[in-house]
Structure formats: structure tokens, C-alpha cells
């Protein structure tokens, strides 16, 4: 490796370590809840072994994950392509659902701050709709909200880990012809609420 490549690698390692330490510090605090959310790779429906059928598929199965770090709980939301758009409104709806669940369980009542970790996708997470929604949540739940967009390639998203567990199960199944089969796979994962 050249001297320039070594320096770039050291910068990369430093960014990863600083991100990890930030996340660990936030998770140690008792009055903070850390949310991490992301969409999964679209899943084909039907999932068939024949490659030429791939381009003839008409529908995709979408999965959205909200992971609560401090509680070690994930909420998986799913829908078929065409039922809802994959946009910031759906992201806000899923987060609002989780917030209401936390309020019902009296988990959020004594918290002072929420930290949202998400990728910086302009059409889903980093936009005015989500910013206004965070302001709305801050007012109705009387809580501070910070949204963190980790640097691409220098961070680890727990949602990706959750999706990889699902992906391994899906690879073992040759055919999936019904959305219920995907939902059953989602329900099999531990500590996950499927909606």
C-alpha cells in the first residue's frame, strides 16, 4: 500500500471509531432513546428460482425497520409496492407509530431526548417533511430530538444487521409466492414487532 492509501485508511478508521464512541456514549445515557431506521432492499414477489422471470415481475415487497437501541427492540413494517409510496410521509408514519407504542408503555414519559440515526437519503430521511415532523414530535412529546446522518461507509447500521438475518432466511427458501410467507419470516425473528 502506498503512503497516501495508508493515510486514507487511517482517516477511515478514525471516523469509524469516533462514530462508534458517539453511539456508545449516547446509549449509556438513561434519559435518551436512540432510534435507528432504514428501508430494506426491496424483496421480489413472487421469489422464483428462474432468472428470466426476474424482469417480468410486477411487484415488490417493501420492509422498513425502526430499531430502538436502548430497548433492543425492532419494529418491522411491511407493505406491497403500490399500496403506499416509499417516501418521507411513510417514514414519519412508522416513527409516529413507534412513539405512540412507547407512550402507551410509559417508556418515553421520563426521557429527555431522542436521537434518530438514519441514512441521508434525500427522498426519505433528509428532507423538510422529516424535519417538520421532528419539530411536531418535539412539541407533542415535550422532548428534544437530534437527527444524526452517519458518514456513508464509516458507520454501522443495526437495521442492516436485522435485514441480513432476514436475508439469510430468504436465501434458504427457493420460492416465495405470497406476502404472508415474508411476514412469517419477519415474525420468526426474535425481539421484533411486525406490523
C-alpha positions, 0 to 999 in steps of 0.5 A: 500500500502506498503512503497516501492509501495508508493515510486514507485508511487511517482517516477511515478508521478514525471516523469509524471509531469516533462514530462508534464512541458517539453511539456508545456514549449516547446509549449509556445515557438513561434519559435518551432513546436512540432510534435507528431506521432504514428501508430494506432492499426491496424483496421480489414477489413472487421469489422464483428460482428462474432468472428470466422471470426476474424482469417480468415481475410486477411487484415488490415487497417493501420492509422498513425497520425502526430499531430502538437501541436502548430497548433492543427492540425492532419494529418491522413494517411491511407493505406491497409496492403500490399500496403506499409510496416509499417516501418521507410521509411513510417514514414519519408514519412508522416513527409516529407509530413507534412513539405512540407504542412507547407512550402507551408503555410509559417508556418515553414519559421520563426521557429527555431526548431522542436521537434518530440515526438514519441514512441521508437519503434525500427522498426519505430521511433528509428532507423538510417533511422529516424535519417538520415532523421532528419539530411536531414530535418535539412539541407533542412529546415535550422532548428534544430530538437530534437527527444524526446522518452517519458518514456513508461507509464509516458507520454501522447500521443495526437495521442492516444487521436485522435485514441480513438475518432476514436475508439469510432466511430468504436465501434458504427458501427457493420460492416465495409466492405470497406476502404472508410467507415474508411476514412469517419470516419477519415474525420468526425473528426474535425481539421484533414487532411486525406490523 
